[in-house]
Amino acid sequence: MHTMNRLNGKTAVITGGATGIGFAAAKRFVEEGAFVFIFGRRQEALNVAAAGLGPNVRTVKGSVSDEADLDRLYATVKAERGTLDIVFANAGAGSQARLGEISARHIDEHFDTNVKGAIFTVQKALALMGQGGSIILTGSSAGTTGAPGMSAYSASKAAVRNLARSWAEDLKGTGIRVNVLSPGATATELAKEALGEEGQKVYAAMTPLQRMADPSEIGAAAAFLASPDSSFMTASELAVDGGLAQL
């Protein structure tokens, strides 16, 4: 248990919140005193997450690529809490296709979720947010370095990085901050499955800290960006990547 209560009384939304980085952030936010709405596509995963997070959590099923689902999410937040302090636009899609094998569907999968989904997750939240609000977007080390066979994913994360730069300008005078949290290789269930034993070793070896991140380490960084401790940060990228994209 963390003794810090930096998020006492705050209300947060986390998309892609049932598993991986989203779940790790939800756990940390709740430990620090927040009430958290986790949004995800699979009810079963949401139920398991809620059972593990305790009473200060609500689940809403839906996809960030569906505007009606997002409207329902924010209607629920408004009905139950009235206002919103933290939005962690974390839902993401990532799969491989090398140049020469990229389909229109492959591009749409990545951009609908990672870019369009992030845009509407934030835009639809703004009516509930105000002074002291924090928006966090999940980027990726791949948005800086690129990644072989992952150009659609990497380009979508480079776009996310730029959204924060533009939105910091658009949000001037509102008291709402927006920053990007860019993890490197993180040992989520999804990543472990996608990379396999061998791929995990490759990423660990490529990282100066010689290992993948534990999701809780990314969750801790998300809590920092959500909290007043990062009050003078906006339009920034916080790399929590073990040095992967820094060298």
Stockholm file with secondary structure:
# STOCKHOLM 1.0

chainA/1-247         MHTMNRLNGKTAVITGGATGIGFAAAKRFVEEGAFVFIFGRRQEALNVAAAGLGPNVRTVKGSVSDEADLDRLYATVKAERGTLDIVFANAGAGSQARLGEISARHIDEHFDTNVKGAIFTVQKALALMGQGGSIILTGSSAGTTGAPGMSAYSASKAAVRNLARSWAEDLKGTGIRVNVLSPGATATELAKEALGEEGQKVYAAMTPLQRMADPSEIGAAAAFLASPDSSFMTASELAVDGGLAQL
#=GR chainA/1-247 SS CCCCCTTTTCEEEEETCSSHHHHHHHHHHHHTTCEEEEEESCHHHHHHHHHHHCTTEEEEECCTTCHHHHHHHHHHHHHHHSCCCEEEECCCCCCCBCTTSCCHHHHHHHHIIIIIHHHHHHHTTGGGCCTTCEEEEECCTHHHHCCTTBHHHHHHHHHHHHHHHHHHHHTTTTTCEEEEEEECSBCCHHHHHHHHHHHHHHHHHHSTTSSCBCHHHHHHHHHHHHSGGGTTCCSCEEEESTTTTTC
#=GC SS_cons         CCCCCTTTTCEEEEETCSSHHHHHHHHHHHHTTCEEEEEESCHHHHHHHHHHHCTTEEEEECCTTCHHHHHHHHHHHHHHHSCCCEEEECCCCCCCBCTTSCCHHHHHHHHIIIIIHHHHHHHTTGGGCCTTCEEEEECCTHHHHCCTTBHHHHHHHHHHHHHHHHHHHHTTTTTCEEEEEEECSBCCHHHHHHHHHHHHHHHHHHSTTSSCBCHHHHHHHHHHHHSGGGTTCCSCEEEESTTTTTC
//
